[in-house]
Amino acid sequence: MPMSDIETLRKSLAHSTEGLSSEDKKKMAVSAITTILDALGRGVGPFGEWEQRCLAASIIALRASKYDDSRALARRAIWPEENRRNSGVARLLLRPGMLTLDELARELKIAQAMPPRRLQAAA
């Protein structure tokens, strides 16, 4: 049986980041979010509250330089229905300005341009 587009997308994002530099982990996280936003925009999967919460949390983790968390949260947005447990995602807030695919893409661009947190000078 051939894989569906969403299954193909899930497999394409399953690579390990072990041993990668922080910059490469950031690139992988940004790539995962971008790929998922593009795919959802093409109708590869649904875009509802689950996806909104996961992708918004992913971008927020990216801003905080938590690249592995960011990528994991982005991938969670395209989990199969049977693997979704609302309790875990319910604590991820729906955020104003991060509700549509266009808004999420804009926020991703902003987060992508931010320098890593740990390199910022202490105030």
Disulfide bonds with the S-S distance in Angstrom:
none
